[in-house]
Amino acid sequence: MTIRPPVFWLHDAGDRFEPIAETTAAAAAPREGPTELTVSHLISHASPLPGGQEDSGPGFWLGEMWTLLAFSLRVLRAGG
């Protein structure tokens, strides 16, 4: 029996420490289990993004919150 756990990545679009291109390449690399990459413009795990994504009104906030909620639900579903 082989264990093939899913890999879930939540990445912020303007990350300066691990560029999005590196994460995209890693997500595209062949592996046994599923890999999912979700990119958010709302979060930043390192520091605020100066001059980055501007508050584009309710549509921006609803879209970003939906992205984060949907990602969380997929992770929970994968965990059973």
ROFI-969346 format. One record per residue (C-alpha): residue in three letters; x, y, z. Coordinates in Angstrom, 3 decimals. Layout:
// residues N
VOMI  residuo        c1        c2        c3
VOMI      ALA         X         Y         Z
...
***
This chain:
// residues 80
VOMI  residuo        c1        c2        c3
VOMI      MET     0.000     0.000     0.000
VOMI      THR     1.283     3.449    -0.942
VOMI      ILE     0.196     6.605     0.857
VOMI      ARG    -0.402     9.551    -1.484
VOMI      PRO    -1.474    12.500     0.658
VOMI      PRO    -2.819    15.595    -1.085
VOMI      VAL    -0.720    18.759    -0.904
VOMI      PHE    -2.499    22.087    -0.418
VOMI      TRP    -0.677    25.397    -0.876
VOMI      LEU    -2.118    28.753     0.099
VOMI      HIS     0.140    31.435    -1.334
VOMI      ASP     0.008    35.195    -1.380
VOMI      ALA     0.473    36.752    -4.800
VOMI      GLY     3.167    39.259    -3.785
VOMI      ASP     5.396    37.025    -1.657
VOMI      ARG     8.998    38.218    -1.703
VOMI      PHE    10.501    35.195     0.088
VOMI      GLU     9.191    32.380    -2.099
VOMI      PRO     8.277    33.765    -5.520
VOMI      ILE     5.014    32.515    -6.971
VOMI      ALA     6.889    31.108    -9.990
VOMI      GLU     8.737    28.650    -7.740
VOMI      THR     5.501    27.513    -6.136
VOMI      THR     3.783    27.159    -9.511
VOMI      ALA     6.672    25.016   -10.779
VOMI      ALA     6.557    22.826    -7.656
VOMI      ALA     2.778    22.399    -7.972
VOMI      ALA     3.199    21.348   -11.616
VOMI      ALA     5.886    18.755   -10.825
VOMI      PRO     4.715    15.145   -11.176
VOMI      ARG     3.872    13.353    -7.920
VOMI      GLU     1.702    10.462    -6.828
VOMI      GLY    -0.954    12.436    -4.919
VOMI      PRO    -2.998    15.499    -5.876
VOMI      THR    -1.547    19.011    -5.491
VOMI      GLU    -3.603    22.185    -5.258
VOMI      LEU    -2.268    25.748    -5.328
VOMI      THR    -4.539    28.595    -4.220
VOMI      VAL    -3.293    32.176    -4.602
VOMI      SER    -4.764    34.989    -2.515
VOMI      HIS    -4.335    38.734    -2.973
VOMI      LEU    -5.759    39.425     0.479
VOMI      ILE    -3.286    37.672     2.748
VOMI      SER     0.433    38.116     3.210
VOMI      HIS     2.249    35.790     5.557
VOMI      ALA     5.438    37.858     5.626
VOMI      SER     4.493    41.540     5.696
VOMI      PRO     1.879    43.908     4.269
VOMI      LEU     2.182    44.400     0.548
VOMI      PRO     2.892    48.091    -0.087
VOMI      GLY     1.032    49.437    -3.077
VOMI      GLY    -0.162    45.969    -3.948
VOMI      GLN    -3.749    44.967    -4.411
VOMI      GLU    -5.969    47.951    -3.747
VOMI      ASP    -9.317    47.666    -2.020
VOMI      SER   -11.522    47.310    -5.073
VOMI      GLY   -14.740    47.457    -3.119
VOMI      PRO   -17.102    44.695    -2.018
VOMI      GLY   -16.441    42.512    -5.071
VOMI      PHE   -12.740    42.229    -4.215
VOMI      TRP   -13.409    41.381    -0.568
VOMI      LEU   -16.163    38.864    -1.347
VOMI      GLY   -14.008    37.155    -3.983
VOMI      GLU   -11.001    36.900    -1.678
VOMI      MET   -13.058    35.660     1.269
VOMI      TRP   -14.658    33.051    -1.004
VOMI      THR   -11.195    31.950    -2.175
VOMI      LEU   -10.042    31.421     1.416
VOMI      LEU   -13.276    29.708     2.499
VOMI      ALA   -13.290    27.363    -0.506
VOMI      PHE    -9.634    26.471     0.118
VOMI      SER   -10.407    25.675     3.768
VOMI      LEU   -13.378    23.505     2.820
VOMI      ARG   -11.311    21.513     0.308
VOMI      VAL    -8.621    20.880     2.934
VOMI      LEU   -11.208    19.775     5.494
VOMI      ARG   -12.945    17.536     2.939
VOMI      ALA    -9.629    15.903     2.022
VOMI      GLY    -8.986    15.195     5.709
VOMI      GLY   -12.323    13.432     6.054
***
